[in-house]
Amino acid sequence: MKKALLTVFMCLCISAPAFALDGNEMLKKVDRNLNPESFEMYRKLINIEPDGSKKEFVMYSVKKDKDKIASVFLSPASEKGRSTLRIGENMWLYIPNVGKPIRITSLQSVTGGVFNNSDIMRVDYSTEYNCERVEPADAGHILHLKAKTNTVAYDRVKMRVSGKRLLPDKLECFASSGMLIKTLYFKKIKDFGNGIVRPAVIETDSPLYKGYKSIIIFAKVSAKDLPDEVFTLNYMSKVEGLRR
Amino acid sequence: MKLYFRILFILIFIYSSIPGYIFAENKNSDAIDFDFEIPEIEKKSYSFNAEFEISETIKRFDKDSLLFNQKYPDGRDGGTFFQTDLSFKVEGNYRISIVELYARLNDELYYNDEDDWKNDLKTEEAYVSLLPGPSTTVDVGKKVLKWGKGYAWNPVAFFSRPKDIEDPDVTLEGYYIAGGDFIKSIDSPLKTIALTPVILPVSSDINEEWGTEREIIWGGKIYFFTFDTDLDIMLLSGEEAEDRFGVDFSRNISGNFEIHGEAAIILDYVKYITDQQGNLAEKKYDAKNYLLGIRYLTSHDTTYIFEYFRNGQGYTRDEMKNYFALIEAGYQEYINSQSMAKLSKSRQYGSQFYNTQTVMKDYFYLKVSQKDPFDILYFTLSVAGIYNINDTSGSIMPQIIYTPITNFEFELKTTFLLGKNHTEYGEKINDYKVYAAIKYYF
């Protein structure tokens, strides 16, 4: 009996880290399935108020490696030329009128609405989170993610991944208190060409913003070689020049 | 004409204050087209952006203040000053290959009780850039170089005009410079190093604010990004301009807490000090200016910006008291004998040295802003305060900004000036100011 219990215990000890490793590998695959490591894209961000009125923003973004992303607003006119930069957990906002980059935080929102800076300047999930547990779900898995540091916007994330394509379709984001901050829904899987097949729409709602909804629509997601110098404070006012 | 504009302004003011959904073109959230085309994707070689602003400023005079007596020794009809501003700011750029042209013009047409209609057109920036690659930029022309990490003050902004402390985010006018940016990213703990050299020519035609002799002022900045910290070292050197050196830093302590600081030394700075009789003395010394600040965001989206500024070039309490005594004596002399001798002297010293913002040594600045209060989206409520530690005077500025309609911004700001006699804010010409504006971007 003792021998049997010891065997079960040993199996559990060995299998737990192996399962966690699988979860982290799965998370890295989700990251690569969402986009290449170095790429450019256009996004339209729509904030919808409870009365149905909308505010729209169009951004051009470039991303490199796992943790560098730079964006510039193309419209509306009141936001045009504003750019953001993220390197790891460091985030800056450049406003043409102000004329110099200022540090911003992940929980603020440069656009207002339900999306915060961390959602808009998203880096690879595997850069910010460890997968603690993988749970089987209908036609896929649920990845239970835990933030690697306390500077990450959401302490825990529950990511539902569809089994076939290994793409997320729902993300629930929680604060360290366990409170649900927001839910992201990944919709409309689209072939962007060159092997990039990913959801073209992310929708979000939040119990903190009852009745409000925000949507990001992706366009022209394509791989692009980018020099590291693009992801520097001195380059923030020139990001728009990278557009083809 | 004056009344017509006031009425027009009030009507536009009320119109823009009506909740945004009334103007919303499409209120049906189900009508979102996910298979959209983004017209902005098509890149043009040129772009234009413009901002039109209509504003009304109301200032209530403090008729007992010394600066009021200095400006209006005979008094003034009416205790309130009204000004209507129509301002138009346009910026544009044009790019051909690696060459980019950029210009920003600011035209301000204003009407007030004293000047009637006046027009003020400024070319704030106009320069050409060479962009051979992401790591190299060369700029020549009129350009704003905003250095430093502080929000209200930037003691290391050696090549900039001073910020308006009541509106630190407003665009400034640049100087004619030749400069550049040379950036190098490295795969090491020192992740980025960037060099920004600057040459500023001075003559009677350009940059005349810097001196009377023809000369070249040079300087630069080196930026480092290392261990999640921004660091800059800067310098400026010239024959007429005092040599100066500075450093600044900025770092996030946690996701919602940032600290920043600046320090500068101006070698052989000359300060002009008046006594109570109007005799002007020079004091030469190395002026040390520094600033320490924080930016903190709470879980309820409240942002706190707090800064301490040590102005080494500023006047002490006694030096300011002497200046105020000179105005007081000049005003009494004018009342008694109609002689403007002392009062004129005080006016001259005021315009050259004393009647500027942040004129004394030590200040605190605090701004508390709440985003989307009362569940009103695109609404920001803030209160900013400046406190002069040396004479315990200050100002408080409540402000609301509301952007319910795309490309429209509505702003209402009031400024209350508080202080006893012979203090910086207590002797300002106004008791309070109200500023209301509507901006339209296109």
Chai-1 contact restraints between the chains, C-beta under 6 A:
chainA,res_idxA,chainB,res_idxB,connection_type,confidence,min_distance_angstrom,max_distance_angstrom,comment,restraint_id
A,Y42,B,I38,contact,1.0,0.0,6.0,A-B,restraint_1
A,Y42,B,I41,contact,1.0,0.0,6.0,A-B,restraint_2
A,K44,B,I38,contact,1.0,0.0,6.0,A-B,restraint_3
A,I48,B,S29,contact,1.0,0.0,6.0,A-B,restraint_4
A,E49,B,L377,contact,1.0,0.0,6.0,A-B,restraint_5
A,D51,B,Y21,contact,1.0,0.0,6.0,A-B,restraint_6
A,G52,B,K27,contact,1.0,0.0,6.0,A-B,restraint_7
A,G52,B,N28,contact,1.0,0.0,6.0,A-B,restraint_8
A,G52,B,S29,contact,1.0,0.0,6.0,A-B,restraint_9
A,S53,B,G20,contact,1.0,0.0,6.0,A-B,restraint_10
A,S53,B,Y21,contact,1.0,0.0,6.0,A-B,restraint_11
A,S53,B,A24,contact,1.0,0.0,6.0,A-B,restraint_12
A,S53,B,K27,contact,1.0,0.0,6.0,A-B,restraint_13
A,K55,B,T406,contact,1.0,0.0,6.0,A-B,restraint_14
A,V58,B,I38,contact,1.0,0.0,6.0,A-B,restraint_15
A,V58,B,E40,contact,1.0,0.0,6.0,A-B,restraint_16
A,L74,B,E40,contact,1.0,0.0,6.0,A-B,restraint_17
A,S75,B,E40,contact,1.0,0.0,6.0,A-B,restraint_18
A,P76,B,T406,contact,1.0,0.0,6.0,A-B,restraint_19
A,P76,B,N407,contact,1.0,0.0,6.0,A-B,restraint_20
A,A77,B,N49,contact,1.0,0.0,6.0,A-B,restraint_21
A,A77,B,N407,contact,1.0,0.0,6.0,A-B,restraint_22
A,A77,B,Y441,contact,1.0,0.0,6.0,A-B,restraint_23
A,A77,B,F442,contact,1.0,0.0,6.0,A-B,restraint_24
A,S78,B,N407,contact,1.0,0.0,6.0,A-B,restraint_25
A,S78,B,Y441,contact,1.0,0.0,6.0,A-B,restraint_26
A,K80,B,N49,contact,1.0,0.0,6.0,A-B,restraint_27
A,N90,B,D228,contact,1.0,0.0,6.0,A-B,restraint_28
A,N97,B,D169,contact,1.0,0.0,6.0,A-B,restraint_29
A,N97,B,T171,contact,1.0,0.0,6.0,A-B,restraint_30
A,V98,B,D169,contact,1.0,0.0,6.0,A-B,restraint_31
A,G99,B,V144,contact,1.0,0.0,6.0,A-B,restraint_32
A,G99,B,K146,contact,1.0,0.0,6.0,A-B,restraint_33
A,K100,B,K146,contact,1.0,0.0,6.0,A-B,restraint_34
A,R103,B,S250,contact,1.0,0.0,6.0,A-B,restraint_35
A,R103,B,E258,contact,1.0,0.0,6.0,A-B,restraint_36
A,T105,B,G255,contact,1.0,0.0,6.0,A-B,restraint_37
A,T105,B,N256,contact,1.0,0.0,6.0,A-B,restraint_38
A,T105,B,L297,contact,1.0,0.0,6.0,A-B,restraint_39
A,S106,B,G255,contact,1.0,0.0,6.0,A-B,restraint_40
A,G112,B,L377,contact,1.0,0.0,6.0,A-B,restraint_41
A,G112,B,Y378,contact,1.0,0.0,6.0,A-B,restraint_42
A,T151,B,S254,contact,1.0,0.0,6.0,A-B,restraint_43
A,T151,B,G255,contact,1.0,0.0,6.0,A-B,restraint_44
A,K188,B,F34,contact,1.0,0.0,6.0,A-B,restraint_45
A,V201,B,F34,contact,1.0,0.0,6.0,A-B,restraint_46
A,I217,B,F34,contact,1.0,0.0,6.0,A-B,restraint_47
A,A219,B,I38,contact,1.0,0.0,6.0,A-B,restraint_48
A,P227,B,P134,contact,1.0,0.0,6.0,A-B,restraint_49
A,D228,B,S185,contact,1.0,0.0,6.0,A-B,restraint_50
A,E229,B,P134,contact,1.0,0.0,6.0,A-B,restraint_51
A,E229,B,S135,contact,1.0,0.0,6.0,A-B,restraint_52
A,E229,B,I183,contact,1.0,0.0,6.0,A-B,restraint_53
A,E229,B,S185,contact,1.0,0.0,6.0,A-B,restraint_54
A,V230,B,P134,contact,1.0,0.0,6.0,A-B,restraint_55
A,T232,B,I183,contact,1.0,0.0,6.0,A-B,restraint_56
A,T232,B,T192,contact,1.0,0.0,6.0,A-B,restraint_57
A,N234,B,D181,contact,1.0,0.0,6.0,A-B,restraint_58
A,N234,B,I183,contact,1.0,0.0,6.0,A-B,restraint_59
A,N234,B,A194,contact,1.0,0.0,6.0,A-B,restraint_60
A,R243,B,K43,contact,1.0,0.0,6.0,A-B,restraint_61
